Amino acid sequence: MRRLSPLLRQPLLPRTPPSGARLAGWPSIRAQWLSSTSSRPCSCSDPQPDRPQAQSSTPADYRALGASQDLFTTSVYSPGSPLFLPNGTHIVNKLITFLRTQYLQYGFREVLTPTIYKRPLWEVSGHWQNYKDDMYEVRGRGASGDTEGEMGEDESYGLKPMNCPGHCLLFKSQTHSYRELPIRYADFSPLHRNEVSGSLSGLTRVRRFHQDDGHIFCRPQQIKGEIASALGFVDLVMSTFGLGPYRLVLSTRPEKDFIGSLELWNSAETQLREALDNTGREWAMNEGDGAFYGPKIDIQLQDQAGKYHQLSTIQLDMNLPQRFGLEYQVAEGEEDYNPETPGKATPVMIHRANFGSLERFLALLIEQYAGRWPFWLSPRQGIVLTVNQDEAVVQQAHEAAAKISGFRALQPGQTEAAPQPLSSVDSTFLIDVDTSSQSLSKKIQRAKQMKYNLIFILGPKDVAASRITVDITGQLQSQPERNVPKLQELLTQRLGDQALKNPRAVPLPVDDVHDLLVQLERRFV
């Protein structure tokens, strides 16, 4: 365990989006999250030479916090591809698990798709013609002139920069009735984009990354309902992670070089407007700035300086379904029945993501929480500290850690029977143990510097009483700040009023602690 310096944290400044329906007077939109403060350039932003450097104390950027909390590192052997340490991997897995659970409610089915496809696929999708310079091209066996091997091996392949062509292949692989739509696919596969080396930066501009990628195939008349659902999903994510304020921007049909009929464009834009109106949030119009293949809604998050930056996009796509010849069966008399293609219709495709890039979203959270992770995400949820090194105390410390964490880890040289399998629905927690000879005060100081949410203290009196003393001050300081009332209510219900009066020393029966942690996790605090 390393000793780390305490880190400052700074709350988000509340700001209200300006009224009006145009984007012209708003701060410039960036394609990535910029977590700047009013007194320093953001750690993830482009250089800003016009702004003087302030000498005042400011929160550490996500790279410093990531290093101090052992979250991730980088290597010259794979530029733009962060390597996640166990603590960082724990958080990434928690983020993915959170979304997987929500997908059940929003009707998404997770799929697995290849990382590499032959060049002809990218020609069908249009990526080879328009995106080739940003893709990694890979040559198959035989590219050096060797004629041995199977036919077709000496071909050009591309690492996928996005999941949509693969999802089109999945949709096309089966026959679909209009009664089955919408069909929603979700994918966490790694993506690769050949970014210019000079633009690479930590977690925010990378070459290998993961998206919480989702694609919806629906009927034209279902667009409004799907967009409303997607916007509701965005709001659920924002509120759970304590992010915001955020705003919504609708980009509409460009004046020329668009595909699809005016009738379909007008219908789609009308449904998007109605879905936005129904959110009750202010939104803006960015006329003519939509992609050539469909209108879109940008979700822009406000940073600590009051500026808005791109987080994710909900994009309608009328191009890829046509390129891949996607279709579904439709009965005569239905609204989307077309006499020119009797019995068949082309679906509308909706691209959507909540986190966008998981790596960039993690950078956002690192700075937003300033190392004070909510318990359910924290890589340092709790630690058991012993008052002394008495054998009974040390043994009970390991027993307590096993009960609190929900599992008993195998120890080196252990010869007992192998443990029984844990179920994926069993609640388990990361609880460390410090039985070193240092004084208790130094152990507590180090645990606080490492920002453990809960510090459990065990001495001879605790062993005799089958209890443990808990310091909950770290959890009370965790982010987001709006979680504090929920946390205080839970602690009062479970521990009584005295817990908040003396949060540094709350006595608890050891057998009751695990259930308390389960409640913390279920309430996302």
BELBELTA-V291520 format. One record per helix or strand of 2 or more residues. SS is the DSSP state (2 for helix, 1 for strand). FROM is the first residue (numbers start at 1). TO is the last residue. Records with the same first field share a line. If there is no record, write none. Layout:
SS: FROM-TO + FROM-TO
This chain:
2: 62-68 + 76-78 + 86-106 + 119-125 + 127-134 + 164-172 + 197-199 + 220-240 + 262-278 + 320-323 + 339-341 + 358-369 + 391-405 + 440-449 + 460-465 + 473-476 + 481-495 + 498-501 + 510-522
1: 72-73 + 83-84 + 109-110 + 116-118 + 137-139 + 156-159 + 183-187 + 190-192 + 208-211 + 213-218 + 246-251 + 283-286 + 296-302 + 308-317 + 328-329 + 344-345 + 348-352 + 382-386 + 431-434 + 454-458 + 467-471 + 506-509
